[in-house]
Amino acid sequence: MGAEFPYLIYYIGLLIAVLLLSRFIFRKYIQFAKIYSLKKAHNERTVHKGSALTGGGVIYAAVIMVSAVILDNLDFVEFSNFSPIVATSILISILGFYDDFVEISAFNKYIILAFLILMLLYSNATLPIIQNLNGFFGIYETGYILGLIFTSFVYLSIMNAINLTDGIDGYLAIFSIFFFTSLLYNFDLNKFYTLNTVSVIIIGCSAMFLRYNFSKGKKLFVGDAGSLFIGFWIATYLITYITSAPNSRLVDVYSINVENIPVIAISMISIPVLDTLRVMLVRIISKKSPFTADRNHLHHILLDSGMTHLRTSLFLTVINWFNCIAIFLMEQNFNSKELTILYIFISLFWYIFFEFINRKNLSSFSKR
């Protein structure tokens, strides 16, 4: 922490303020949602019966919008420079909110998302484009156009992966709390105080959302309004983590091999990535659209084995960070190609683990 300002006290105070503000807005939204029946019915992916209030993800967008206006007066918070990023995240949340109630085809939705992201990357100098992989697989400079396309692909891929975590109670919120907390130290070392402010806002909103997500009388889902919003910010953080690596103080503190940074970054969302690739592979093999909703996700497999929503959410989040910590601790001994192979082997282990549980579930169901 900087000696010139008590940032820890600032973060704690901000967290308390966000908890209070989000609690107030969540309660008002639930009242509003009940009056106007903002519910989403059961579909092939959901594990809940009947309909439930959804669209709560717009509260995240509302809180960050209010915070940006209030906190921009602080010298070390630069929301004015981040306004295009904040505005894009809010537009994405609004798009997700619309999709929560008026079904948009996956193709049309991702065309709109691609347009928003391309416009953001093209027009905003605050958010760097991945134009240098720092030796990952021997790749350095990629050029502007290729970097623009690749960064957009990274955004859409991560947003899709995070969007698929919003299938059970608690998973997205718990995963978000772990993710954004894990990067606080890194961004504080690099004096990225605005990003850390956003982290605290999302952590506070997620913590308060858990109260309503697990509530029986006031149950609420964030819907695509929340999962796309959080996915956008996770993608922003990972891209910033990669592009800032050459000048990152964290690289110096832990003697990180810069070419391994992309592998470390992807390991932070290893389980959502594994889930996405696995479920799409299963759908393609079954001659279905890879975007078809179903109950074949990792969290569905664990639920079918008898685990509760909370235990499933915690288990998936814990093994995700086990993967990340393992990669982080071992990266100094490998180059990027070797570390990528290690990452693939870890993912294959978990793939086999979940396939074993899935087959066991199917076997027990067939005997009933």
Secondary structure, 3 states (H helix, E strand, C coil): CCCCCCHHHHHHHHHHHHHHHHHHHHHHHHHHHHHCCCEECCCCCCCCCCCEECCCCHHHHHHHHHHHHHHCCCCCCCCCCCHHHHHHHHHHHHHHHHHHHCCCCHHHHHHHHHHHHHHHHHHCCCCCCCCEEEEECCEEECCHHHHHHHHHHHHHHHHHHHHCCCCCCCHHHHHHHHHHHHCHHHHHHCCCHHHHHHHHHHHHHHHHHHHHHCCCCCCECCHHHHHHHHHHHHHHHHHHHHHCHHHCHHHHHCCCCHHHHHHHHHHCCHHHHHHHHHHHHHHHHCCCCCCCCCCCCHHHHHHHCCCCHHHHHHHHHHHHHHHHHHHHHHHHHCCHHHHHHHHHHHHHHHHHHHHHHHHHHHHHHHCC
